[in-house]
Amino acid sequence: KLPLTVEEIINFGESNRELFIKSSTYSIIPITVTEMGLTISWIFSSDPKSISFSVVYQESEDTPLDQCKVLIPMTRCNSHKETIRGQVKVRNPGIYTLIFDNTFSRFISKRVFYHLAVERPVIYDGSDFP
């Protein structure tokens, strides 16, 4: 799957996306970010049952996986009972990868409904000062 860009996420608008994750597998959403200071936020739910979720930062596509930085450790989420929300601040350009992990489930495939958003920081330049 090609990494998403910030512009593509902004163009999603308010629509939700859906991932189908087979049992014993995982699915990733890599987001390529070139500017610092952005906030990437997500909302997701799963059906049926829980899903594990993690966010990993990779400096570039060439960075070995064992040198990637774990921003949010793999956590089992009861996203079938409640909507999970979160965000990460972009401190460095690179690839921010959202991981939806269903490897713990031997028989049950999951659907993940998600929405991504990117916010640029509001920089006050004093231009409205009289």
C-alpha positions as CSV (number, residue, x, y, z in Angstrom):
1,K,0.0,0.0,0.0
2,L,1.4,3.4,-0.9
3,P,1.9,5.8,1.9
4,L,-0.7,8.5,2.2
5,T,0.3,12.2,2.1
6,V,-1.0,15.0,4.3
7,E,-2.9,16.4,1.3
8,E,-4.6,13.1,0.6
9,I,-5.8,12.9,4.2
10,I,-7.0,16.5,4.1
11,N,-8.9,15.6,0.9
12,F,-10.7,12.7,2.8
13,G,-12.9,15.3,4.3
14,E,-15.3,13.9,6.9
15,S,-15.7,10.5,5.3
16,N,-14.8,7.3,7.1
17,R,-12.7,4.6,5.6
18,E,-12.9,0.9,6.2
19,L,-10.2,-1.7,6.5
20,F,-10.8,-5.5,6.4
21,I,-8.3,-7.3,8.5
22,K,-8.2,-11.1,8.3
23,S,-7.6,-13.2,11.4
24,S,-3.9,-13.6,12.3
25,T,-2.8,-10.6,10.1
26,Y,-2.4,-6.9,10.5
27,S,-2.9,-3.8,8.3
28,I,-0.9,-0.6,8.2
29,I,-1.6,2.9,7.1
30,P,1.7,4.7,6.4
31,I,1.5,8.5,6.3
32,T,4.3,10.5,4.7
33,V,4.9,13.8,6.4
34,T,7.3,16.5,5.1
35,E,6.4,19.4,7.4
36,M,6.9,19.6,11.2
37,G,4.3,20.9,13.7
38,L,1.3,19.1,12.2
39,T,-1.0,17.0,14.3
40,I,-2.2,13.7,12.9
41,S,-5.4,12.5,14.6
42,W,-7.5,9.4,14.2
43,I,-10.8,8.0,15.3
44,F,-11.6,4.3,14.9
45,S,-13.9,1.5,15.9
46,S,-13.8,-2.3,15.1
47,D,-16.4,-4.9,14.5
48,P,-16.6,-7.6,15.8
49,K,-14.5,-7.6,19.0
50,S,-11.2,-5.8,19.8
51,I,-8.2,-4.8,17.7
52,S,-4.6,-3.9,18.7
53,F,-3.3,-0.5,17.7
54,S,0.2,1.1,17.5
55,V,1.9,4.1,15.9
56,V,5.5,3.9,14.7
57,Y,7.8,6.6,13.3
58,Q,10.3,5.9,10.5
59,E,12.7,8.5,9.4
60,S,12.7,7.3,5.7
61,E,11.6,4.2,3.8
62,D,15.2,3.0,4.0
63,T,15.3,3.1,7.8
64,P,15.4,-0.6,9.1
65,L,12.3,-1.6,11.0
66,D,14.3,-2.3,14.2
67,Q,15.5,1.4,14.1
68,C,11.9,2.8,14.0
69,K,10.6,4.7,17.0
70,V,7.5,3.4,18.7
71,L,5.3,6.4,19.4
72,I,2.4,4.4,20.8
73,P,3.1,0.9,21.9
74,M,0.9,-1.9,20.7
75,T,-2.3,-1.8,22.8
76,R,-5.4,-4.0,22.7
77,C,-8.4,-1.6,22.2
78,N,-12.0,-2.4,23.1
79,S,-12.9,-0.5,19.9
80,H,-16.0,-2.7,19.4
81,K,-17.4,-1.1,22.6
82,E,-16.2,2.5,22.3
83,T,-14.7,4.7,19.7
84,I,-10.9,5.2,20.1
85,R,-9.5,8.6,19.5
86,G,-5.9,9.7,19.5
87,Q,-3.3,12.0,18.0
88,V,0.4,12.4,17.5
89,K,2.4,15.6,17.0
90,V,4.8,15.6,14.0
91,R,8.2,16.6,15.4
92,N,10.2,15.3,12.4
93,P,9.5,14.7,8.8
94,G,9.2,11.0,7.9
95,I,6.7,8.2,7.8
96,Y,4.2,7.8,10.6
97,T,2.6,4.4,10.4
98,L,-0.7,3.4,12.1
99,I,-0.8,-0.3,12.7
100,F,-4.1,-2.3,13.2
101,D,-3.1,-5.7,14.5
102,N,-5.3,-8.7,14.5
103,T,-2.6,-11.4,14.8
104,F,-3.9,-12.4,18.2
105,S,-7.2,-13.6,16.6
106,R,-7.0,-17.0,15.1
107,F,-10.4,-17.3,13.5
108,I,-12.2,-13.9,13.6
109,S,-11.6,-11.3,10.9
110,K,-12.3,-7.7,11.8
111,R,-13.6,-4.6,10.1
112,V,-12.0,-1.3,11.2
113,F,-13.9,1.9,10.5
114,Y,-11.5,4.9,10.7
115,H,-11.2,8.6,10.1
116,L,-8.0,10.5,9.8
117,A,-7.4,14.2,10.1
118,V,-4.3,16.5,9.9
119,E,-4.2,19.9,11.5
120,R,-1.7,22.5,10.8
121,P,-0.7,24.7,13.7
122,V,-2.2,28.2,13.9
123,I,0.7,30.6,13.8
124,Y,-0.1,34.0,15.1
125,D,1.8,36.6,13.1
126,G,0.3,39.7,14.7
127,S,-1.3,40.9,11.4
128,D,-4.7,41.7,12.9
129,F,-3.1,44.0,15.4
130,P,-4.3,47.6,14.8
